[in-house]
Amino acid sequence: MTAFKGFDPADLEFLRQLALNNDRDWFTAHRGVYDERLKPTLEALVADTTAAMAAVGVPLAGNPKKSLFRIHRDTRFSHDKRPYKTHVSATLTRTGPDGEWRKLSPGMVYVHIEPEGGSRPAFDPDSIDPLDPSTLPPSEAVGADAEGSPFGHGPFLGGGFYLSERPNIDAFRAAIVADPEAWAAVIAGLSKAGLSLGAGDPVKRMPKGHEAQAGGPLEADLKRTRWLVRRGLTGAEIGSPDLPGLIARFARDIRPLLDFGWKALHGVPQR
């Protein structure tokens, strides 16, 4: 596998054009750009970022073949039959306590690549791929904030805990209550790096068992169901061979959040 050299603007234009010509005939006629350039470049990014993570001591890794999300949309239950996504993406995750690497293991970095300024049409609420966070509703998407989904607005990194299972969510909340000083240190560490948590798909009422925290400093964080950070990327950054190092530094900046969450979920069975 060749080293990552950056995403070529001409290759990213394929994604912009795909948004305008989202049909099988156009994709088939132009898929060489995806198969021979975009996908191999993303694979190289995953491989080189895995090495960069190791160099900064962050225990996240990817598999160049298994970390990538498919470009095909799942349209089986959708009224919108556009067959393709207009971005490419991948995750880097931690090997679990059972020694297994999982694409969506809790505590991850998500890499979303599309042209600067965006390429994706409006979110399709009828087409959700449960294995791809980028197809989830805006309030549930990795990196989503109070202004809605970031998908379709340009490249970005997402990091932290995208949690769907109730035992995981309960364990994270319990850890916040058990050690509020440690949690405050996480928030302070993120702030020092110029980062902050997104809205996190919050519930409307205080979670069961935490009613006493209503109105207190932990209320907003306990109402979250996702604990995620987002960092936008520029066209220059995704076109640079230094992108793996940038992603690794982002992971290092959110390490306090990752460590807190991994400790909170220790012992909770993962699927």
N, C-alpha and C positions, 0 to 999 in steps of 0.2 A: 504494500500500500504506500502510495506517495504521501509526502508531508502536506499538511494543510497550507495552502497558499492564499486563502481568502476567497470569498465569493465574487465571481466576476459579474460586474453590472449587466453584461450581455446575457448571462445565464439567469439573473434575477428578473430580467425583462420577460423571460419565459413565463414567470409567475404572474406578472402584470397582464400579459396578453391572455393567459389562461383565464383570468378573471373576466375578460371580455369575450372569450370564446370557450366557455366551459361546456364542451361537448366531446364525445368520444372521437369523432372524425378529426377535429383539430388536434386533440391530444395525440392521437395515433400518428398524425403527420409530423408532429414536432417532438415526440417523446424522446428522441435521441438526446435532446438537451438535458432532459431529466435523468435518463438512464446512464448517460455517458459523462455528464458533467455535474449537475446539481447533486444527485444522490451520492456519487463517489466523493464529492467535496464534503458533504455532510458526514459521511463515514470517516473521512480523514480528520475532520474536526473532532469527532467523538474520540478517535484514537489518540490524537495529540492532546486533547483536553484531559483525558485520563492520565496521561503522563504528567501534564502540568499540575493536576490535582495532587498527584503523589509528591511532586517537587515541593509543594507548599504544605504538605502534611494533612491534606483534607481527604478523608476516607470515602471519596465518591469516585465511581468509575462507570464507564459505559462499554457496551459491546457494539462495535461498528455495524454489525448486522442486525442485532436485536433491539438496540436502543432507539432506532428510527421509527417514527410513526408513518403509517402508510399515507400515500397521497390520495388514495381512493376514499371517497365518502361512503358511509353506509346509508344507502337510500331506501332500504327495504320498507321502512315505516314512515317515509317522508313524502310530503306533498311536493317538496322541492327536489327534483330529480337531477340537479347538477351533479355530475359524477365525481368531481375532483375538488380537493382543497386547493387554495391558492397560496400556500406557504409550505415550508418543510420544517420539521421539528424533531427533537430528540430529548431524552432524559439521561441524567447521570445520577446513579443512586448508590446506596451502600449495600454491601453484602449483609444479609440478615444473620441472626444468631444460629440459624440452621445451616449456614454456609451457602445458601442459595442467593443468587443475584436476581432481583426482580425489577422489571421495567418501571413499576410504580411503587417501589418500596418507600415507606414513609421517610421523609427527610431527603429531598431531592433538589437538583437544579434542572430546570426545564429551559431548553434553548429553542427559540422561535425565530425563524429566518424568513423574511419577506422583504420586498423593496422598501426603502425608507419612504415613509408617507403612507404605506399600506397598499394592499392589492386585493384584499378579500371583500366580497360583497357583504351586505348586512347579514347578521347572524340568523341562521335558519333554526328556529326553535323545534322543528319537527325532525331534525336529523342529529341525533346524539350517538356518538360512539363511546361507550363506557370505558374503553381502553385508551382514549385520547382526550386529555383534559381540555384541549383547545376546541372541542366540539360541544362542550357543556354550556349550559345557559350562562349569560354574562355574569350573574352574581355568584356562579360556582367556578368560573374559569380560573386557572392558575394565574395569579397576578392581578386579578380583577380588583378594581377599587370602587370608591363611591360613585364614580362617574360612569361605571359600567364596564363592559368587556374591552380589554385592550386589543383583542384580535382584530386584524384588519387595519391597524393603525401604524404598523411598522414593526421592525424587529425588536426583540426584548429578551431579557432573562427573567425567569421566575425562580424563586427558591423558598424552601421551607417545607411545611407539612400540609399537603393536600389530603385531608382525611375524610373518608366516607363511612367507615365502620364506627358504630356507636361506642364500642369498648375503647377505641383509640381516642375518640373525642373526649370521652369521660375521663380517661387517664390523663390527657393533656390538661384539662381543666383542673383536675385534682392536684396536679403538680404545681400549677400556678397558685392555688390556695395554700398548699402546704409550704411553699417557699416563695412568698411574694418578693423578698429581697433579691433572690436569684433571678426572678422574672424581671424585676426592675432593672437589674444589671444587663439582661438581654436587650431590653428596649433601649437602654443607654448606649450599649455597644452598637446597635444598629444606627442610632441617631448620630453617633460619632463618625460613622462611615457614610453619613448622608442618606441613610435608608430608613424606611418606616414600614410597618405592617399595613397591608391593604384592609379593606372592610371585612373580608373573611366570611362572607355569606352569613351574617349574624341572625340569630333567632330573635323573636320579638320579646319574649318573656325570659326572665332569669331561669337558667337551667335548673331542673329539679335537684335539690340538695344544696343549691348555692343561693337560695333566696336571701339569706342573711347578708350577702354581698351587694344587694341592690342599693344603688346610690353611692356605693363606695368606689375607690380608685380602680378596682379590678373588674367592675361591671362590664365594661366594653370588651375586655379581653376574654371574659368568661362567656359572653354571648357569641363569640366567634365559633365557627365550625371549621375554619381553615386559618392557619397561621402562616401567611405568605408575604414575601417581599418581591417587588418588581423593580427592574432597572432597564430603562430603555436603551436601545443601541442605535448608533448612527450608521449611515451607509458606509462611512469611512472605516468604522470599527469592524463591521462584518466583512469588509473587503480587505482587511489587513491580516497578514500571517500571524500577527500577535493576538488574534482573537482567543486562542486557547488559554493564553496566560491571563487575559482579561477575565475570562469566565472563571478561572481558578482563583483569581483575586476576589471576585465577587463571592465565590463560595467561602473563601477565607473570611471575608467581611461578615457573612451571615453565620459563621461557625458557632457563635454563642447560641443562636436560635436552634441550630441543628443539634448541638450537644444537649441543650435543655430538653428538646423533644425526644431525642433518642433515650435519654435517661427516663423521661416520663413514660415512654412506651416499653421500657425494658420489662420483659416478662409477659407482655400482652401478646397472645398468639396472632400471627399475621398470616393472611391467606396467600 
